[in-house]
């Protein structure tokens, strides 16, 4: 198993989602682990839809819980859910504004091959705007069945995996009616990804481009 570490604390993280709960579902365990290991780390989060609704309130409370002790800066926009291709200019402007005010060591975003058009569109914008950054593409379990082979893994201790599921259930009441939104789905996927990296649980990510610095 190949393991690469940053070797130094991360200066900042950018996390983006097309919808409220995307970040937490795809990378909530990773954020919990990172923020607990590096108190005070800056996390800039951008969500394209849900602004001005109960979903924004859910997202504010959820990300505060998923980023304990972090310098969290969250922006939730009001783009229409499911209509990102028709709102490309607005989404692009938001991503470019985010890039202009941040210089993160790590970017958490949807995968470029996600089956949902909103996720996929945002992923394409991120890899263009954040050309010189490590962008990890998170996965979201869904009806479309688009899970694939992943390249990077963040192992999660049992308590972190359980905490992630607890927070998802606690903070996103508006999503509990969905047939895939349950403990078994979230822990099941984490267990499979854990097997793939010799851990009990893990979150997995796609990597579009990775530059290694293995010298002095």
N, C-alpha and C positions, 0 to 999 in steps of 0.2 A: 504494500500500500504506500503510495507516494504522498508525503505530507509537506505542504509548504506553508510557512508562517510569515507574517509581515515583518517580524523582528523588531517592531516598534509600535507604539500605540497609534491608532488611526486618528487623524486630525478631524475627520468628519465623514458622515455618511449621507447619501441622498437616497431616498426611497420614494418610489412613485407607484400610483395605481390608477387604473381607469375608473374604478368604482370604490366607494367606501367598503372596506373589509378585504380588498385584494392584497394589500401589503401584509396585513395580519395573517391571512390564510397562507400566503406564499412564503413569507419570511418572518413570521412572528417569533418563532423559536430562536432564529438567528439574532434578531433584535434583542430579545431577552438576554441571551448569552452575552452579546457584545456590550450592551449597556450596563449589565451587572459587572462585567470585567473591567470596563472603562468608565467609571462615574464621570458625569459632566461632558461626555462626548456630544458633539453637535450632530443632530439629526434633522435634515431638511426634508420634509415630506410634502408631496404634491399629489392631490387626487383630482381628477378631471371632472367628476360629476357628483351630485348629491348636495351641493352647496345650498344653504338656506332651508334644508329639510331636516327631518329627524335623523336622517342618515349622517349628516354632518355632525350632529351632536354625538351620535354613537361613535363616530370616527375619532373625534376629539378625546373622548373618555378612553376609548380603546387604545389608541396610540400612546397616550400618557401612561397607561398601564404596561404596554409592551416595551416602553422605553424608560424604565425607572431610572431616575436621577440624571437623565439626559437633558441637554439643551435642545428641546424639541421645538421646531418651527413648522407648523402645519398650515397649508393652504388648501382649501377645498373649493373648487370651481363649480359652475352651474351648467356645464355642458350636458346635453341630453344623453341619457343612457342608451347605448345601442346605436348611436348615430355619429360616432367619431369620424368615419370617412367623409361625412358631409360637413364636419366642423374642423377640418384639417388645419386651416389657417389659425383658428383660435387655439387649438391644442399645440401647434408648433410654436406659436408666440409664447405660450405659457412655459413650455419646455426651455425655450431659448432664454427667457427671463430667469428661470431657475438656474440655468447654466451660468449666466452672467454674474450671479451673486453668490455662487458656491465654487469651491475647489475641493471636492471630496476625494478621499482615498478609495472609496467603495461606492458603487451605485447598485441598488436593488431595484429591479424593474421586471415587467412581464417578459416571457420568452418571445422571441421573434417568430416562432412557429406555433404560437398559441392559436387554437381554433376560433376563439372569440375575436371578432373584428376590432373591438375596442382595445383589447389587450395587445393584439398583434400590431395595431397601428401605433400605439404608444411605445411599444418596444422598438419599432423602427425609428421613431423620432429620437429615442434615447441613445441608440448606438450612433446616430449621426451627430447629435449635439455634444455628447460626451465621448469624443473620439479617442482621447488620451487617458481614459480612465478604465479601471476594471469594472465591467458591467456584468453582474450575475443575474441571469434570467430565472425568476422563480416560477413555480408551477402551481396551478389551481385545479383541483379535482373538479370535474364537471361531467354533464351528460354526454358531451361530445366524444369522450374517450380519446383525448389527444395526448395522454402521457407517453413519454418516450424515454430514450436512453439519455442519461444526464452525465455531466462531466465533472461537477464539483459538488462536494458534500460538506455540510456542517453537522457533525454528530451532536445529538441532544441528550443530555442526561435524562433519566426517567422523569425526574421532577420538573424539568423544563418542558418536556413534551406534554406532561399532564397539565402544567400551568398554562401552556398555549391553548389547549383545548378548553380549559376552564374559562379563560378570558374571552375566547371566541363565543362561547355560549352565554357568557355574562353580559357582554357589551353589544352584541348585534342581535337584539331581540327581533328586529324586523326581518331577519333571515331564517329564523328557526323553523318556519313552515316549509322550507325547501327540502325535498326528499334526500338530497345529498349532504345537507348541512347537519352533520351529527358526529358524535364522538368516534364512532367506528370508522367512518370515512377518513377523518383527519389522522387518527392514530394508526389506522391500517396503512395509509400511504407512508407515514413516517416510519413504520416498522419495515416496510419493503425497502425504502431508501436506506434505512439502517443496515439491513442485511448486505446491501451493496457496498457499504464502506466499513464493514466489520464493527458495527455498533448496534445498540439496541434500537435506537430511534435516530432519525436524521432528517434534515431538509436538504433537498437537492436542487442544483441550479445548472442551467445551460450557460456556456461561455462562448461568446462569438469570437473573441480575440483575447489572447493572454500573452504578455511579454514577460519573459523570465530574466532575472538578474542574479545569476548564480556565481558571479565573480566576487572579487574583494569589495 
